[in-house]
Amino acid sequence: MAAPKSWPIRRKDEVFVTARSRTGHKMAMSMPLSMIFKDLLGLARTNREVRMVLQGKKVLVDGARRYRLNASAGFMDVISFLDVASAYRVFMDRQGRLFTYEIPQKEASLKLCKVSVKHSLGKSKEQIGFTDGRTVVVKDSSEFKIGDGVLMDLEKKEIREHIPLDRGALVMLTGGSHKGHLAQVSAIEGRIIHCQAEGVEFTTRRRYAFVLGKGKPAIAIPEGAA
């Protein structure tokens, strides 16, 4: 199976890459921790070294321990360590490739998620599902629409802030010809959104928009991305 173009690999030099474990993320929106450790963070040179780090059971993805070589992390996931005061978030560059950047320690427990589905559980309870496979139960999901963003508290496993996909929202485009670009939403017409970025106006599919905040990012983003 061919590796997604979003993975930061040297295709002429690398013949084999570690297959990632299945997660809620689509394949193109996540990659194996072995690749992240070797090619992005520089914490290991070989899979053997990656395995030694993981077997120490001190690697966390969104606050959950990861110890398998094929464990993966996806867009907006937080990678942290029990014995080191540093944390990294998975992001996307303007070529649509995934990369990691260091984040403030105070944001290691925060994550932006995108609403992908809603279900009724009965007895006045409803479940919201997100593109990373995460779910949360709420009393009333009527204010949440498919495509909206939420700022999630990973430690408390609860929604801290609801950020609607609406006019004025700052979004990251994860598909289409503007993949990897940040844009401001100016209007929404059904499945199409009108955006503005760097003085240029354009339209794209609504499903490509990942909400980052109301006018400005709700979390720290890489320098030069905005």
N, C-alpha and C positions, 0 to 999 in steps of 0.2 A: 504494500500500500504506500503510495507516494505521500511524502510529508507535505503539510500545508505550506503555502507561500508565506504565511504569517510566522513560521518558525525561523529563527535567526541561524540558519545553517549554511555552510559553504557547500553548495550542491556539487561542485566539481571535486571537492576534496573528501567529503564524507559520504560513504556508501550506505552505512547502517546507522540508524538512530534508535534509541530506546522507545518502544511503543508506550504510549501513555495509558494510564488506567481510565476507565470510563467515569465521567463526572456529569454534572448537570450541564456544564459548558459544552458547546459545540466543539468539534475537534480543532477547527481553525482558531478558536478563541481560548485555547489552553495549550500547555506543552508540558512534557515530563520535567520533574524536578532535577533529574540528572542533567538535562540540557541547560536548565537555569543555573545550576551550580557550576557547570563547566564553562559554558559559553557566555553567560551574562554576569554572574557574580564572581567568577574566578576562584571559587572555594574548593575546587577539585580539578584534577586533570584527567582522571580515568573513572570509569564506572566503579571500579574497586574502591577508590577513594570516596566516591559518592555514597556507596553502600556503607562504608565505615561511619560516615557522618550520620546517615539516617538510622543506623542501628543503635546509635547513642540515644535515640528517642528524645532528642532535644529540638527537633525541627517541627514547627507549627505552620499550618496553612489555615488561615481564618480562625486561629485559636485551637485547632484540632491537631493532634500529633500525627505525623506522617513518618513511616519507617520503611516503606517498600520502594524499590528502585524505580518502578513505573508509576509511582504516585505523581500527581500532576497539580499544577496551579493555573488558574485562568484569569482572564481579563478582570481587573479590579480586586483580585484576591490579594491577601496580605500574607507575606512569608516572614516569620519571625523565629527567634531562637530562645530557648529557656535560659541559656547561660551567657547570652550576649545581648547588650542593650541596643540592638539595631533591628530595623524592620524595613521591608521592601514591598512595593505594590507593583502588580503587573499592569502595564499600560500598552498603548499602541502608538507607533510613530506615524509620520505622514506617508510612509510607504506601505502602511498596513501591517507592519511587522511588530510582533510582541516584544517588549523589553521590560526591564525592572528599574525602578528608581527608589532611592532611600526616602523614607517618610519620617516625619516627627514621631517620637515614641508615643506621644499622646493620641496619635491617630491610628495606632496599631490595632485598636479595638473598633475602628469605624470602617464601614464599607458601603459604597454605593451599589445598589441592586436595581434591576429593571423588572417590573411586573410583567409576567408572561401569561398567567392564567389565574382564574378565580374559581373556587368551588364552595358550595354550601355544605356544611357538615351537620345541619339540623340543630335544634335547640339553641337558636340565636347565635350560632357560631359559624364563621366562614373562614376559609383558608385561602391565602394568597400565595401563589408560586412565582418564583423568580428564574431568570435565565441561567443562573448558576446551580439550579436544582434545589435551592433553599426554599423552605416554606415557613409561613408564620400564620398563626390563628388570630383572628380579630373578631370583634362583636359585629361590626358593620363594615363591609368592604365597598359600599356604594361610592365612596369618594375616590377610590382607587380605580384607575382605568388602565387597560392593557397598554404598555409602553411608558407608563409613569415611572418615575424614579423614587427610591426611598433611601434615606441614610440609615443604615442598620448598625445597631450596637451589638457587636459580636459576642461580648461577654454576657450581656443580659438577654441576648437573642430576641430583641424587640426593636420595633421601628422607632427611631428617634425623630425623624422628620420625613414628611411626605412632600415630594417635589413633582408636581404635575408636568407632563409633556404639554406645554401650552406656549402661547405667544410670550416671548421674552426669555424662554428657557435657554440655558447654555447646554449644548449637546456635543457629544463625540459621535461622529459618523463611523459606524463599524462595517459599512458595505457601500457599494456603488463607486462611482468615479471620484468621489471626495472622501474615500475611506481613509481614516486616520486623522481627519481634520476636525478642528473645533469650529462650531458655528452657532449663531444666534437664531432662534426660531422667530420668524416674523408673521407667519400665518400657517394654518393647517386646513387642508381641504381633503377630507376623507383619508385615503391612504397616502396622500402626497403632502409633504411639508415644504414651505418656502423658507429658505435660510439665507443668512448673510454672513460672510466671512471675509475679512480683509478688504472690505469695500465692494465685494462682488456678491451679487444676488443670484441664487440658483434654486432649483427644486430637486428633491430626492424622495425616495420612499420613506414613509413614516417608520417602517420597521427597522431602518438603519440607525435611527436616533437613539442614543443612550444618554439620558439626562445626567448632567454633572452638577447643575445648580440653578438657582433662580437669578439669572443675570451674571452670576459669578460662581466659580467652583465651590462646592460645599466642603471639599477636601483640598489638601495641597496637591497640586499637579506639577509635572516636571517643568523646570525653567525653560522658557521658549515655546511651550506647548500652546499657551494662551495667545 
